[in-house]
Amino acid sequence: MPPTTAARPAFRTFPAPADLPEPLPEPTRADLRLDVVLGALSDPLRIGIVRALLLEAEAFDHTCGWFGLDRPKSTLTHHFRVLREAGLLRQRQYGLERRSQVRVDDLQARFPGLLDLIAAWTPPEAP
Amino acid sequence: MPPTTAARPAFRTFPAPADLPEPLPEPTRADLRLDVVLGALSDPLRIGIVRALLLEAEAFDHTCGWFGLDRPKSTLTHHFRVLREAGLLRQRQYGLERRSQVRVDDLQARFPGLLDLIAAWTPPEAP
C-alpha cells in the first residue's frame, strides 16, 4: 500500500449494485496515458465533473443530470465521452440513461496523486 | 512543511547565478490555474521537457538545444512558450538565447503532487 498524507481527502465510492450493465468502451488500466488524461482535464467543466464525483457522489454512478450543469445535453455528452475515452470515467448505459463513475482504483494505481490534485482544485469564480 | 512520501524524487534545482536577465512575462503564482497547467501538459513533448528539467537539469536554466529534441526551432519555441504562459516554466532571454527552468517552488505551493506525477511519467515507446 502506498504511503498517504494526512491531508488526503476521502473519495466517495459505493459498492457495485447487482446486475450492472457492461461498461462502455474504455482504455484498460495499462493503456491509460498521462498526457491524454491531463488533456481531458484541461477544461474547468471536465475537472469539475471528476471533482464532484470524487467529493460528492451519492451513489455508485450518476447521470449527467445529477451534476446540475447548465449546458446543452449534447455538450455534456461530449465532455463525458472525452473523460471516458481518456480513462477518467467509467460509463454504463442503463436503458436510456448513461451513468458515470470515476475509475478511482485504476487512476490511483497508474497516477498516484492525480485524484488528490483534482479534489484540491478550486473552481474559478463565476463570471 | 507538507508531508512527503518516501518515493518522492529529488528535483534538480541550482542556485541562481548573478546578473540574471528578468524573466519573460508569466502568470504570478496566485494566477496559476490547474486546468491551464494540465492543458499545457497534454502533449508528450511538453511533459517530457518539464520532466527532463526536473530530473536531469545540469544548470540553473537550459536552452531548447540542451534537450536534444528533433523538431524545428519554431515548433520548440511554441512548445516552450505554452509551458511558460501556463506557468510551468520560467524563461529568460540571454542575448540571442532563451533559457528555461521549472517553477518548482510555485508549482509545489499551488499544486502539491503535480511535479511528482510529471517526474513519474514514462515517455511513450518510440514509434
Boltz contact constraints between the chains, C-beta under 6 A:
constraints:
  - contact:
      token1: [A, 3]
      token2: [B, 5]
      max_distance: 6.0
  - contact:
      token1: [A, 3]
      token2: [B, 6]
      max_distance: 6.0
  - contact:
      token1: [A, 5]
      token2: [B, 3]
      max_distance: 6.0
  - contact:
      token1: [A, 6]
      token2: [B, 3]
      max_distance: 6.0
  - contact:
      token1: [A, 34]
      token2: [B, 121]
      max_distance: 6.0
  - contact:
      token1: [A, 35]
      token2: [B, 42]
      max_distance: 6.0
  - contact:
      token1: [A, 35]
      token2: [B, 44]
      max_distance: 6.0
  - contact:
      token1: [A, 35]
      token2: [B, 47]
      max_distance: 6.0
  - contact:
      token1: [A, 38]
      token2: [B, 38]
      max_distance: 6.0
  - contact:
      token1: [A, 38]
      token2: [B, 41]
      max_distance: 6.0
  - contact:
      token1: [A, 38]
      token2: [B, 42]
      max_distance: 6.0
  - contact:
      token1: [A, 39]
      token2: [B, 42]
      max_distance: 6.0
  - contact:
      token1: [A, 41]
      token2: [B, 38]
      max_distance: 6.0
  - contact:
      token1: [A, 42]
      token2: [B, 35]
      max_distance: 6.0
  - contact:
      token1: [A, 42]
      token2: [B, 38]
      max_distance: 6.0
  - contact:
      token1: [A, 42]
      token2: [B, 39]
      max_distance: 6.0
  - contact:
      token1: [A, 42]
      token2: [B, 42]
      max_distance: 6.0
  - contact:
      token1: [A, 44]
      token2: [B, 35]
      max_distance: 6.0
  - contact:
      token1: [A, 47]
      token2: [B, 35]
      max_distance: 6.0
  - contact:
      token1: [A, 111]
      token2: [B, 117]
      max_distance: 6.0
  - contact:
      token1: [A, 113]
      token2: [B, 113]
      max_distance: 6.0
  - contact:
      token1: [A, 113]
      token2: [B, 116]
      max_distance: 6.0
  - contact:
      token1: [A, 113]
      token2: [B, 117]
      max_distance: 6.0
  - contact:
      token1: [A, 114]
      token2: [B, 117]
      max_distance: 6.0
  - contact:
      token1: [A, 116]
      token2: [B, 113]
      max_distance: 6.0
  - contact:
      token1: [A, 117]
      token2: [B, 111]
      max_distance: 6.0
  - contact:
      token1: [A, 117]
      token2: [B, 113]
      max_distance: 6.0
  - contact:
      token1: [A, 117]
      token2: [B, 114]
      max_distance: 6.0
  - contact:
      token1: [A, 121]
      token2: [B, 34]
      max_distance: 6.0
